[in-house]
């Protein structure tokens, strides 16, 4: 019923959702027949369906490299997150993980559910990794070594200061951006971007983790969102320098979803009571509608407007938050891309067209028939 309520509230989500559903089915049909590649892409769909869709923007060779890069880092993260592993066992594994990916026999049982399957059958990932080009292998090995070492460091060290937090985020998120830039460069489709821009691309996607305690918790949350906003200009610069359309879409879609998530989380006490995430229809619109830099400017501008409207002037970081939002809005306006466009992000009061109304009636009729056991044609 939640999906039905969302469709009734946003009937223009129907078509993008249908396209997204068709794209998901198409992606599942493209899973390679070789057992090791079949395992890798099936596992990718299980651990991150949204990423599995976004990765389809890429050509086969680069897509394979990014798929393996993602799974290697998820495996590394699974080891770090498993609290049942003793420190004297965990730290050496993290430090040596970049060597394990060359070993077709290596695996380590840890994690739960699909992540346990990933770790138990990690030999499939290693087998696929060894089939990648040397440039891809070197990029993945380098980032895995640096991330593993960073994770090991913070297993033995608490995050106590903002500097500690920034350093930890660099290891677990910023390095992802650096790694993707190295893979794009290895493909021959892009120049190697500066580390500072690549780091910002990764940091802007970093998941936020919060403490539970009312007003101070929300202020802490707002501070973390404000901290993330500092990377937006670098993200815009990075994306505007990309040449390959497929790589651009692969990078742009998650960045738009990141600022959208920040806009929904900002000043939102519900973050501490459950999962706050973008509705599926809006996600579908972002995936379907992000093709050019003009689309990025438009989405960044709209989400920054949404976030700006939620800023409480009494928040300790309000002035800094507003300043960073105004800076990105200025960049978007100066791009010249904001005229003559229809925003799919900010709510519109326009009447829905006849097609959408008919689609809704059909959907409601089918649902009614299933609930009552009657034939909607009668």
C-alpha positions as CSV (number, residue, x, y, z in Angstrom):
1,X,0.0,0.0,0.0
2,X,3.0,2.3,0.6
3,X,3.8,2.2,-3.2
4,X,0.2,2.9,-4.1
5,X,0.0,5.9,-1.8
6,X,3.3,7.2,-3.4
7,X,1.9,6.8,-6.9
8,X,-1.4,8.5,-6.0
9,X,0.6,11.4,-4.5
10,X,3.0,11.5,-7.4
11,X,1.3,10.0,-10.5
12,X,4.0,11.2,-12.8
13,X,6.3,8.7,-11.2
14,X,4.5,5.9,-13.0
15,X,6.3,6.0,-16.3
16,X,9.8,6.4,-14.9
17,X,9.2,3.5,-12.5
18,X,8.1,1.3,-15.4
19,X,11.2,2.3,-17.3
20,X,13.3,1.5,-14.3
21,X,11.7,-1.9,-13.8
22,X,12.3,-2.7,-17.5
23,X,15.9,-1.6,-17.1
24,X,16.4,-3.8,-14.0
25,X,15.0,-6.9,-15.9
26,X,17.3,-6.1,-18.9
27,X,20.3,-5.8,-16.6
28,X,19.5,-9.2,-15.0
29,X,19.4,-10.8,-18.5
30,X,22.9,-9.4,-19.3
31,X,24.6,-11.4,-16.5
32,X,27.5,-13.3,-18.2
33,X,27.3,-17.1,-18.6
34,X,30.7,-17.8,-17.1
35,X,30.3,-19.0,-13.5
36,X,32.7,-16.5,-11.9
37,X,31.3,-13.5,-13.8
38,X,27.8,-14.8,-13.2
39,X,28.5,-14.9,-9.5
40,X,29.9,-11.4,-9.5
41,X,27.0,-9.7,-11.3
42,X,24.4,-11.7,-9.4
43,X,26.1,-10.7,-6.1
44,X,26.2,-7.1,-7.3
45,X,22.4,-7.1,-7.8
46,X,22.0,-8.6,-4.3
47,X,24.3,-6.2,-2.4
48,X,23.2,-3.0,-4.3
49,X,20.4,-3.0,-6.8
50,X,20.7,0.7,-7.4
51,X,24.4,0.5,-8.2
52,X,23.8,-2.6,-10.4
53,X,21.5,-0.3,-12.5
54,X,23.8,2.7,-12.6
55,X,26.8,0.5,-13.6
56,X,24.9,-0.5,-16.8
57,X,25.7,3.0,-18.1
58,X,29.2,1.8,-18.8
59,X,30.7,-0.2,-21.6
60,X,31.5,-3.9,-21.0
61,X,35.2,-3.7,-20.2
62,X,34.9,-0.7,-17.8
63,X,31.7,-2.1,-16.3
64,X,33.5,-5.4,-15.5
65,X,36.3,-3.5,-13.8
66,X,34.0,-1.3,-11.8
67,X,31.9,-4.3,-10.8
68,X,35.0,-6.1,-9.4
69,X,36.3,-2.9,-7.7
70,X,32.9,-2.5,-5.9
71,X,32.8,-6.2,-4.8
72,X,36.4,-6.1,-3.5
73,X,35.7,-3.0,-1.4
74,X,32.4,-4.5,-0.1
75,X,34.3,-7.6,0.9
76,X,36.9,-5.4,2.6
77,X,34.1,-3.5,4.4
78,X,32.5,-6.8,5.5
79,X,35.7,-7.8,7.3
80,X,36.0,-4.4,8.9
81,X,32.3,-4.4,10.1
82,X,32.3,-7.9,11.5
83,X,32.6,-7.4,15.3
84,X,33.0,-11.1,15.9
85,X,36.5,-11.1,14.4
86,X,39.2,-10.6,16.9
87,X,41.4,-7.6,16.3
88,X,44.6,-9.7,16.0
89,X,43.0,-11.6,13.2
90,X,41.1,-8.7,11.5
91,X,44.0,-6.2,11.2
92,X,46.4,-8.6,9.3
93,X,43.5,-9.5,6.9
94,X,42.8,-5.8,6.2
95,X,46.5,-5.1,5.6
96,X,46.9,-8.0,3.3
97,X,43.6,-7.9,1.4
98,X,45.3,-6.3,-1.7
99,X,47.3,-9.5,-2.0
100,X,44.4,-11.9,-1.4
101,X,42.6,-10.6,-4.5
102,X,45.4,-12.3,-6.6
103,X,44.8,-15.7,-4.9
104,X,42.0,-17.8,-6.6
105,X,41.9,-20.1,-3.5
106,X,41.5,-17.4,-0.8
107,X,38.3,-16.9,1.1
108,X,37.3,-16.0,4.6
109,X,34.1,-16.8,6.3
110,X,32.5,-13.7,8.0
111,X,29.6,-11.3,7.6
112,X,25.9,-12.2,7.3
113,X,23.4,-13.0,4.6
114,X,24.5,-12.1,1.1
115,X,27.8,-10.7,2.5
116,X,28.7,-14.1,4.0
117,X,28.1,-15.6,0.5
118,X,30.4,-13.0,-1.0
119,X,33.1,-13.9,1.5
120,X,32.7,-17.7,1.4
121,X,32.9,-17.7,-2.4
122,X,35.3,-14.8,-2.9
123,X,37.4,-17.0,-5.2
124,X,34.9,-16.1,-8.0
125,X,35.8,-12.4,-7.5
126,X,39.5,-13.2,-7.6
127,X,39.1,-15.2,-10.8
128,X,37.3,-12.4,-12.5
129,X,39.8,-9.8,-11.2
130,X,42.7,-11.8,-12.8
131,X,40.9,-11.5,-16.2
132,X,40.9,-7.7,-16.1
133,X,43.5,-5.6,-17.9
134,X,46.7,-4.9,-16.1
135,X,45.8,-1.2,-15.7
136,X,42.5,-2.0,-14.0
137,X,44.2,-4.6,-11.7
138,X,46.9,-2.1,-10.6
139,X,44.3,0.6,-9.8
140,X,42.1,-1.9,-7.8
141,X,45.2,-3.2,-5.9
142,X,46.4,0.3,-5.0
143,X,43.1,1.5,-3.6
144,X,42.5,-1.8,-1.8
145,X,45.9,-1.6,-0.1
146,X,45.4,2.0,1.0
147,X,41.9,1.5,2.2
148,X,42.8,-1.7,4.0
149,X,45.6,0.0,5.8
150,X,43.3,3.0,6.7
151,X,40.7,0.6,8.1
152,X,43.3,-1.3,10.1
153,X,44.5,2.0,11.6
154,X,41.1,2.9,12.8
155,X,40.4,-0.5,14.2
156,X,43.1,0.4,16.8
157,X,42.2,4.1,17.0
158,X,39.0,5.8,18.0
159,X,37.5,8.6,15.9
160,X,37.6,11.4,18.5
161,X,38.1,14.7,16.5
162,X,36.8,16.2,13.3
163,X,40.2,15.6,11.8
164,X,40.0,11.9,12.7
165,X,36.5,11.8,11.1
166,X,37.8,13.4,7.9
167,X,40.8,11.1,7.7
168,X,38.5,8.0,8.3
169,X,36.1,9.2,5.6
170,X,39.0,9.7,3.2
171,X,40.0,6.0,3.7
172,X,36.5,4.5,3.3
173,X,34.9,7.0,0.8
174,X,37.4,9.4,-0.7
175,X,39.6,6.5,-1.9
176,X,36.6,5.2,-3.8
177,X,36.6,8.4,-5.9
178,X,40.3,8.1,-6.5
179,X,39.9,4.5,-7.5
180,X,37.1,5.2,-10.0
181,X,39.2,8.0,-11.6
182,X,42.1,5.5,-12.0
183,X,39.7,3.0,-13.6
184,X,38.3,5.7,-16.0
185,X,41.9,6.6,-16.9
186,X,42.9,3.0,-17.4
187,X,40.0,2.6,-19.9
188,X,41.6,5.3,-22.1
189,X,38.3,7.3,-22.1
190,X,39.2,10.0,-19.5
191,X,42.2,12.0,-18.3
192,X,43.3,11.3,-14.8
193,X,41.6,13.7,-12.5
194,X,43.4,15.5,-9.6
195,X,43.3,13.6,-6.4
196,X,41.5,16.5,-4.6
197,X,38.6,16.4,-7.0
198,X,38.4,12.6,-7.0
199,X,38.5,12.5,-3.2
200,X,35.6,15.0,-3.0
201,X,33.5,12.8,-5.4
202,X,33.9,9.9,-3.0
203,X,33.4,11.9,0.2
204,X,30.1,13.4,-1.1
205,X,28.7,9.9,-1.4
206,X,29.8,8.9,2.2
207,X,26.9,7.4,4.2
208,X,26.1,9.3,7.4
209,X,25.9,7.6,10.8
210,X,24.4,9.4,13.7
211,X,23.8,9.3,17.4
212,X,20.4,9.2,19.0
213,X,19.6,12.2,21.2
214,X,17.0,14.7,20.1
215,X,18.0,18.4,19.6
216,X,21.8,17.8,19.9
217,X,21.6,14.8,17.6
218,X,19.8,16.9,14.9
219,X,22.4,19.6,15.3
220,X,25.1,17.0,14.9
221,X,23.3,15.7,11.8
222,X,23.1,19.2,10.3
223,X,26.8,19.7,11.0
224,X,27.6,16.5,9.1
225,X,25.4,17.5,6.2
226,X,27.0,21.0,6.1
227,X,30.4,19.3,6.1
228,X,29.4,17.2,3.1
229,X,28.3,20.3,1.2
230,X,31.9,21.6,1.0
231,X,32.6,19.0,-1.7
232,X,29.9,20.1,-4.1
233,X,31.9,22.5,-6.1
234,X,34.7,19.9,-6.6
235,X,32.0,17.4,-7.7
236,X,30.7,19.9,-10.3
237,X,34.2,20.5,-11.6
238,X,35.0,16.8,-11.8
239,X,31.8,16.0,-13.7
240,X,32.1,19.0,-16.1
241,X,35.6,17.7,-17.1
242,X,34.3,14.2,-18.1
243,X,34.2,13.5,-21.9
244,X,32.7,10.0,-22.2
245,X,28.8,10.2,-21.9
246,X,28.5,6.8,-20.3
247,X,31.1,7.6,-17.6
248,X,29.4,10.9,-17.1
249,X,26.0,9.3,-16.4
250,X,27.7,6.7,-14.1
251,X,29.2,9.5,-12.0
252,X,26.4,12.1,-12.2
253,X,23.4,9.9,-11.1
254,X,24.9,8.9,-7.7
255,X,26.0,12.5,-7.0
256,X,22.4,13.8,-7.6
257,X,21.0,11.1,-5.4
258,X,23.6,12.1,-2.8
259,X,22.5,15.7,-2.6
260,X,18.9,14.6,-2.7
261,X,19.5,12.3,0.3
262,X,21.3,15.2,2.2
263,X,18.3,17.4,1.5
264,X,15.9,14.9,3.0
265,X,18.1,14.1,6.0
266,X,18.9,17.7,6.9
267,X,17.1,18.8,10.1
268,X,15.0,15.6,10.0
269,X,14.5,13.9,13.4
270,X,13.1,10.9,11.5
271,X,16.6,9.9,10.6
272,X,17.0,8.6,14.2
273,X,13.7,6.7,14.1
274,X,14.0,4.8,10.9
275,X,15.3,4.8,7.3
276,X,15.0,8.1,5.5
277,X,15.5,7.7,1.7
278,X,14.4,9.0,-1.6
279,X,11.1,7.7,-2.9
280,X,11.6,5.1,-5.7
281,X,9.7,7.3,-8.3
282,X,12.1,10.2,-7.8
283,X,15.1,7.8,-8.0
284,X,13.7,6.5,-11.3
285,X,13.3,10.1,-12.6
286,X,17.0,10.9,-11.7
287,X,18.2,7.7,-13.5
288,X,16.1,8.4,-16.6
289,X,16.6,12.1,-16.7
290,X,20.3,12.6,-16.1
291,X,22.1,12.8,-19.4
292,X,24.0,16.1,-19.5
293,X,25.7,18.6,-17.2
294,X,22.7,20.8,-17.6
295,X,20.7,18.1,-15.8
296,X,23.2,18.1,-13.0
297,X,23.0,21.9,-12.6
298,X,19.3,21.7,-12.5
299,X,19.1,18.9,-10.0
300,X,21.8,20.4,-7.7
301,X,20.0,23.7,-7.8
302,X,16.6,22.2,-7.0
303,X,17.8,20.0,-4.1
304,X,19.9,22.9,-2.7
305,X,16.7,25.0,-2.7
306,X,14.9,22.2,-0.9
307,X,17.7,22.0,1.7
308,X,17.8,25.7,2.1
309,X,14.1,25.9,2.9
310,X,14.8,23.6,5.9
311,X,17.6,25.6,7.5
312,X,16.7,26.7,11.0
313,X,18.3,30.0,11.7
314,X,18.9,29.0,15.3
315,X,21.1,26.0,14.3
316,X,24.7,26.6,15.3
317,X,25.9,26.0,11.7
318,X,23.0,27.8,9.9
319,X,25.2,30.6,8.5
320,X,27.8,28.2,7.2
321,X,25.1,25.9,5.7
322,X,23.4,28.8,3.9
323,X,26.7,30.2,2.6
324,X,27.6,26.8,1.1
325,X,24.2,26.4,-0.4
326,X,24.2,29.9,-1.9
327,X,27.7,29.2,-3.4
328,X,26.4,26.1,-5.3
329,X,23.2,27.9,-6.4
330,X,25.4,30.7,-7.8
331,X,27.4,28.2,-9.7
332,X,24.3,26.6,-11.1
333,X,22.7,29.9,-12.1
334,X,26.0,31.0,-13.8
335,X,26.0,27.8,-15.9
336,X,23.0,29.2,-17.9
337,X,21.3,25.9,-17.7
338,X,18.4,26.8,-15.4
339,X,16.1,28.5,-18.0
340,X,13.4,26.7,-20.0
341,X,13.3,23.6,-17.9
342,X,10.7,21.6,-16.0
343,X,11.8,20.6,-12.5
344,X,10.9,17.0,-11.6
345,X,12.3,17.5,-8.1
346,X,10.4,20.5,-6.7
347,X,6.6,19.9,-6.4
348,X,4.5,21.3,-9.2
349,X,0.8,22.4,-8.9
350,X,0.1,21.6,-12.5
351,X,-2.7,19.2,-13.3
352,X,-1.7,15.7,-14.3
353,X,-2.4,14.9,-17.9
354,X,-5.0,12.5,-19.2
355,X,-2.5,9.7,-19.9
356,X,-1.4,9.5,-16.3
357,X,-5.0,9.6,-15.1
358,X,-5.9,6.7,-17.3
359,X,-2.8,4.7,-16.1
360,X,-3.8,5.4,-12.5
361,X,-7.4,4.2,-13.1
362,X,-6.1,1.0,-14.7
363,X,-3.7,0.4,-11.8
364,X,-6.4,1.0,-9.2
365,X,-8.8,-1.3,-11.1
366,X,-6.3,-4.1,-11.1
367,X,-5.6,-3.7,-7.4
368,X,-9.3,-3.6,-6.7
369,X,-9.8,-6.8,-8.7
370,X,-7.0,-8.6,-6.8
371,X,-8.4,-7.5,-3.4
372,X,-12.0,-8.5,-4.2
373,X,-11.5,-11.4,-6.6
374,X,-13.7,-9.7,-9.2
375,X,-13.1,-9.1,-12.9
376,X,-12.3,-5.4,-13.6
377,X,-13.8,-5.7,-17.1
378,X,-17.3,-6.5,-15.7
